[in-house]
Amino acid sequence: MCGIVGILSDRSSDLISSCNQMISHRGPDGAGVYVYKNLALGHNRLSIQDLSESANQPMHSDDGNYTIIFNGEIYNHNEIRSSLRNKINFKTTSDTETLLYAYIENGQKIFNRLNGIFAFAIINKRSGDLIIVRDQFGVKPLYYCINGNELFFGSEIKAFLKISGWNRELDYSALFNYLQLLYSPGEQTPFQNIKKLKPGHFLKCNIYSENLNVKFNKYYELPFDGTRHSLNEKDQISLLDSKFSKAVGRQLLSDVPVGFFLSGGVDSSLVVAKAREIFRIKN
């Protein structure tokens, strides 16, 4: 699962450890913090790929200019890594390192190439640009709070509870949504001053700027051009099976045992059946 937290503030170094501790339950395998000027980053790790300490976070580029904190999994990271092997001497087999150098080499263009679930932040110390990104469908949580000239962000609202001075007024319409729907659509959270970063969006600001100028950018749009494909039933079933097999196979990428949540419904049963089929073929 992992958990990330970041604080852009003059008091970031005093707060980061306690804020990171608030979400320690998200990552029992390791915890780390990093402070650079007025920015502090924290990470709690649940090890899935590359269990070594070399893959711990926050992770830094070889030249020290870039630092990343990342929650999630990039299912196509081996494909992306292969395209970088002639340029990068990788030190780990983690998707975190793949993501870090893929961004260094490609910039924001890499976001649409990522197949996975993710929330991550990368700082370019030379330029001062801080980029915070959420996956295309918002599977991984990412909350943020703009408090005057301060910015807080993290995997859970709980990470902000050790921070004083931000408006904790409740958003009753969001609470009503939670009671009615078991979630609150859009950006709303139970606090008026805390928002969710929208799926398929990234947030950008500069840590060297005197005024916090946060910009929001949409990088993903569900592809639909109105084109209809005429396939007979047999070809439709074959195409669906092919795509389903590929999707399940990608999500079995792990250096630890894989488990499943079975609800007893058709969807979870199909996933387990397909995974069993893939494991049988591999072995």
C-alpha positions in Angstrom: 0.0 0.0 0.0 2.7 2.5 1.1 1.9 6.1 2.2 3.4 9.5 1.3 3.3 12.9 2.9 4.8 16.2 1.9 5.0 19.6 3.5 6.0 22.8 1.7 6.4 25.3 4.5 8.9 27.2 6.6 8.1 24.7 9.4 8.3 21.6 7.3 11.4 20.1 9.0 9.7 20.4 12.5 6.5 18.6 11.3 7.5 15.9 8.8 8.4 13.1 11.2 5.2 13.4 13.3 3.1 13.6 10.1 4.8 10.6 8.6 4.2 8.7 11.8 0.5 9.3 11.6 0.3 7.1 8.5 2.9 4.5 9.5 0.2 1.8 9.3 0.4 2.1 5.5 4.0 0.8 5.4 5.4 -1.6 8.0 8.6 -2.4 6.1 10.3 1.0 6.3 10.0 4.7 6.9 12.0 7.6 5.6 11.9 11.4 5.6 13.9 13.9 3.6 14.1 17.7 4.0 15.3 20.1 1.4 15.1 23.8 2.2 11.4 24.5 2.9 10.2 21.1 1.5 9.9 17.9 3.5 8.9 14.5 2.1 7.9 11.4 4.1 7.3 7.8 3.0 6.1 4.6 4.7 6.9 1.5 2.7 5.1 -1.8 2.1 7.6 -3.7 0.1 6.2 -5.4 -3.1 8.9 -5.1 -5.7 12.7 -5.2 -4.9 12.6 -5.9 -1.1 16.1 -4.5 -0.6 16.9 -1.3 1.3 18.2 0.1 -2.0 14.6 0.6 -3.0 13.6 2.5 0.1 12.1 6.0 -0.2 12.4 8.9 -0.5 14.6 7.9 -3.5 17.2 10.2 -5.1 18.6 10.3 -8.6 22.3 9.6 -9.0 23.1 13.2 -9.4 21.0 14.1 -6.3 18.9 16.6 -8.3 15.6 14.6 -8.2 13.8 13.0 -5.3 10.6 11.0 -5.5 8.1 9.6 -3.0 5.7 7.1 -4.6 2.6 5.1 -3.5 1.3 2.5 -5.9 2.5 0.1 -8.6 3.5 0.6 -12.2 2.4 -2.6 -14.0 4.3 -1.8 -17.2 7.5 -0.6 -15.5 9.6 -3.4 -17.1 8.6 -2.2 -20.5 9.4 1.4 -19.6 12.7 0.3 -18.0 13.7 -1.6 -21.2 13.4 1.6 -23.2 15.8 3.4 -20.8 18.5 0.7 -20.4 20.8 2.3 -22.9 20.7 5.6 -20.9 20.3 4.6 -17.3 22.4 2.3 -15.1 19.7 1.0 -12.8 20.6 0.2 -9.2 17.4 -1.6 -8.2 14.6 -3.6 -9.8 11.9 -1.4 -8.3 9.2 0.4 -10.2 10.0 3.5 -8.1 13.4 3.8 -9.7 11.9 3.2 -13.1 9.3 5.9 -12.5 12.0 8.4 -11.3 14.2 8.0 -14.3 11.3 7.8 -16.8 10.2 11.2 -15.5 13.8 12.6 -15.7 14.1 11.4 -19.3 10.6 12.2 -20.6 9.1 14.8 -18.2 5.3 15.1 -18.0 4.9 13.0 -21.2 5.5 9.9 -19.2 2.3 10.2 -17.2 0.1 8.9 -20.0 2.4 6.0 -20.6 2.0 4.7 -17.1 -0.2 1.6 -16.7 -0.8 1.3 -13.0 -2.2 2.8 -9.8 -0.2 5.6 -8.3 0.2 8.8 -6.4 3.7 10.3 -6.3 5.6 13.6 -5.9 8.9 14.5 -7.6 11.1 17.5 -6.8 13.6 19.0 -9.3 16.0 20.8 -6.9 17.7 22.7 -9.7 14.6 24.3 -11.1 12.6 24.1 -7.8 9.6 22.5 -9.6 7.5 20.2 -7.4 5.1 17.8 -9.3 2.4 15.8 -7.6 0.5 13.3 -9.7 -2.5 11.0 -9.3 -3.3 8.0 -11.5 -5.7 8.2 -14.4 -8.7 6.8 -12.5 -7.9 7.9 -9.0 -7.4 4.5 -7.5 -4.7 5.7 -5.2 -5.7 8.5 -2.8 -4.0 11.9 -2.8 -5.2 14.7 -0.6 -3.9 18.3 -0.4 -4.4 21.4 1.7 -3.4 24.9 0.6 -3.0 27.0 3.7 -2.0 30.5 2.8 1.6 30.2 1.5 1.8 26.5 2.7 1.0 23.3 0.9 0.4 19.9 2.6 -0.3 16.7 0.7 -0.5 13.0 1.5 -2.1 9.6 1.2 -4.5 10.3 4.1 -6.1 13.3 5.8 -4.8 11.9 9.0 -1.3 13.0 8.0 -2.3 16.6 8.4 -3.8 16.3 12.0 -0.4 17.1 13.6 -0.3 20.4 11.7 -1.7 23.4 13.4 -3.1 26.6 11.9 -5.2 25.3 9.0 -9.0 25.8 8.8 -10.7 22.7 10.1 -14.2 23.7 9.3 -16.3 20.8 8.2 -17.9 20.4 4.8 -21.3 19.1 5.6 -22.3 18.4 2.0 -19.3 16.0 1.8 -20.3 14.3 5.0 -23.8 13.9 3.7 -22.3 12.3 0.6 -20.4 9.8 2.7 -23.5 8.9 4.6 -25.6 8.5 1.5 -23.1 7.1 -1.0 -20.2 5.8 1.2 -17.9 8.2 -0.6 -17.9 11.9 -1.7 -17.6 12.5 -5.5 -15.2 15.0 -7.0 -12.7 17.0 -4.9 -14.7 17.2 -1.7 -13.6 15.8 1.7 -15.1 16.2 5.2 -12.9 19.3 5.6 -13.6 22.4 3.5 -9.9 23.2 3.3 -8.7 19.8 2.2 -9.3 18.5 -1.3 -8.7 15.4 -3.3 -6.4 15.8 -6.4 -8.6 14.8 -9.3 -7.9 11.5 -11.1 -5.7 12.0 -14.2 -4.4 15.4 -12.9 -1.2 16.7 -11.6 -0.4 19.6 -9.4 2.7 21.8 -9.9 4.3 24.6 -7.9 7.8 26.0 -7.3 9.5 25.8 -3.9 11.6 28.8 -4.7 8.7 31.1 -5.5 7.9 33.7 -2.9 4.2 33.2 -3.4 2.6 29.8 -3.5 1.3 29.6 -7.1 -0.2 26.1 -7.4 -1.3 25.1 -10.9 -3.5 22.1 -11.7 -3.2 20.3 -15.0 -5.2 17.5 -16.6 -3.0 14.9 -18.3 -5.6 12.1 -19.0 -8.9 12.0 -20.9 -10.8 8.8 -21.3 -10.3 8.0 -25.0 -13.6 8.1 -26.9 -13.8 9.2 -30.5 -17.2 7.7 -31.4 -15.6 4.9 -33.4 -17.6 1.7 -33.4 -15.9 -1.7 -34.1 -18.1 -4.3 -35.7 -17.1 -7.7 -34.3 -19.0 -10.9 -34.1 -19.7 -12.5 -30.7 -16.8 -15.0 -31.0 -14.3 -12.2 -31.8 -15.6 -10.1 -29.0 -15.1 -12.9 -26.5 -11.6 -13.5 -27.8 -10.7 -9.8 -27.6 -12.1 -9.5 -24.1 -10.2 -12.6 -22.9 -7.0 -11.3 -24.3 -7.3 -8.0 -22.6 -8.4 -9.5 -19.4 -5.5 -11.9 -19.3 -3.1 -9.1 -20.0 -4.6 -7.0 -17.2 -4.5 -9.8 -14.6 -1.0 -10.9 -15.6 0.4 -7.4 -15.2 -1.0 -7.1 -11.7 0.7 -10.4 -10.6 4.1 -8.6 -10.8 5.5 -9.0 -7.3 8.5 -10.1 -5.3 6.2 -11.3 -2.4 3.3 -13.8 -2.4 0.2 -12.5 -4.1 -3.2 -12.7 -2.3 -6.8 -12.1 -3.5 -9.9 -10.7 -1.9 -12.8 -12.9 -2.8 -16.3 -11.5 -2.4 -18.0 -14.5 -4.0 -19.2 -12.4 -7.0 -18.5 -13.0 -10.6 -15.7 -10.4 -11.0 -13.4 -11.5 -8.1 -13.9 -15.2 -9.0 -12.9 -14.5 -12.6 -9.8 -12.7 -11.5 -8.7 -15.6 -9.3 -9.5 -18.2 -12.1 -7.5 -16.2 -14.6 -4.6 -15.8 -12.2 -4.6 -19.6 -11.6 -4.6 -20.2 -15.4 -1.6 -17.8 -15.8 0.4 -19.4 -13.0 -0.3 -22.8 -14.4 1.1 -21.7 -17.8 4.2 -20.1 -16.2 4.9 -23.2 -14.2 
